[in-house]
Each structure stands twice: as structure tokens, then as C-alpha cells.
Amino acid sequence: MDRFKSVKLVSILGMIGNVFLLIIKGIIGFMTNSRAMIADSFNSAGDIFASFMTFIGNKIASKPYDDDHNLGHGKAEYIYSMLISIVMFIMSINILKDSIISIFIKSEYEFSIWLIIVCIITIVVKFCLYICTNNMSKKLNNLLLEANAKDHRNDCIITALNLISCILTLNGIFIIDGIVGTLIAIWILITAIKIFKESYDVLMDKSINEDTKNKVYNIINNHKEIKKVTHFNSTPIGYKYQISFSIFVDGNLSTFESHDIADNLEKEIGKNIEEIYLTVIHVNPF
């Protein structure tokens, strides 16, 4: 199964799972007036939107390059990720406001065993989605799937906090409900900021990381005929990068020989470094 089919499958599973969780959380949350459960239901709504945006972004990103988009459509993933982060940010602020108000203005809710049952169901569903997505992300070394896996893991932790809140209400400690709602809102807010920053970095053509750059230089250094390297540049193309640099070789080599060195180096880098989409090398005489 290739990268794009895997992301498509994960996004569809995520949408199905989160629609189910949204329905049961929303019904029980509003029936009992639990701020923590209502906040958790909004978190599921955000996850549905995120999965839907992942599905659309992945579909666009999977299109091959064309005359209008010479480097493909990979950045679509990050445009849609930025949209997700903005919606999450707005949602978290609203949840945070309501939860803080419920801490200072007593808002006891009617305890129901269904609160605990819904929490347990949520943890089981989210843990299964985490295992599936995490295994697939490791198998394909896919950063987008890894992000989805972390989101499912985080949701397990959030709902575990909600479960603790539900249990404490049995002893009449209702303030915990508002506190947990606040913690969930802050968690969503922090996640939104991280997603926004990651998307912004790619869309603003942030340079390749040092680890990947060092991998490129290690391959170059294995070629003793290359005397010098200058003008190293990189541009993100979705989850991969286009890199370009100049190499200096013996000026007595023929044009064919010097460009053969560059061609072989381009192929070697593309074959051995997954993060590299395209390598462009300029040859100069040393």
C-alpha cells in the first residue's frame, strides 16, 4: 500500500471513529451538563474536521506534477493543516471560556454511569486507531501518519482525564469537571499552535533540517573526485525537499565526465535519502 492510499485509509477510519464518538459524547455531555464531556465532544468534532481536511489535502497532494505545478502538489497537505489549526484554535478558545466560567460559577451536573461508559468506549476506540495508525506510520516512515497517531494517543490521555473527573463527581467534587474542561481546551490550543507553526514553516520554504543535510554531505564526501561544494539550497515540496548545490571537479575532465559525476550523485542521493524529492547539481571546474 503506497503513501497516499495509506493516508486515505487512515483519514476514513478516523472520520468514522470520530463521528461515532462525537454522537455519544455530545448526547451524554449535554444530557448531564458535563463541561469536560462537552469539551471532549468538541475535540471529536475537531478530529472529524482534521480527518476530512487530511483526506482532501492528501487527495490533492497525490496528484503528479503538471505544467502549472512543476514540483507537484505536495504543499496542499500543509495548506489544509493550517486550516485545521485555525479551526482548532477558535474551538479551544470557546471551550476554555466556558470551562473557566463553570469553575467560578457553580454548575453541578447530573452524574450518570453513561459518562464513565462513554469515556471507556472512547479510550478503546482511540487506542485501536492509535495502534493501527502508528504501525502504518512506522512501516512507511510517513510523517503525516505519525502526526495522526500522536493525535489519537493524545485523545486517549484527554479522555482518561475526563474519566477521572467523572469518578470524582461521585464524591461531590464538581469543580474538577471545569478544571478538566480547561485542561482539554489548553491541550487543543497547544496542538493547534504546533500544527500552525509546522505548516507555516513548510509554506514559507523553511530549509532542510541538519540531519538530512548531513546525510547529503556524507554521500558527497564519499566521492573523492568532488573537490568542493558551494551554494547549498533547499526548498520544501510537501513532505519532501528539492535541493541544489554546486560541485567543483578537476577542470581537466571532459564535459561528459564531469556531468556523469553529477548525474550519478543525483541518482545516489535520490535513492538513499527518502526526504529528497529532486536534486539539481551545477558543475564547475576546480
Secondary structure, DSSP 8 states (H G I E B T S, - for coil): --HHHHHHHHHHHHHHHHHHHHHHHHHHHHHHT-HHHHHHHHHHHHHHHHHHHHHHHHHHHTS---SS-TT-STTHHHHHHHHHHHHHHHHHHHHHHHHHHHHHS-------HHHHHHHHHHHHHHHHHHHHHHHHHHHHT-HHHHHHHHHHHHHHHHHHHHHHHHHHGGGT-THHHHHHHHHHHHHHHHHHHHHHHHHHHHHTT----HHHHHHHHHHHHT-TTEEEEEEEEEEEETTEEEEEEEEEE-TTS-HHHHHHHHHHHHHHHHHH-TTEEEEEEEEEE-
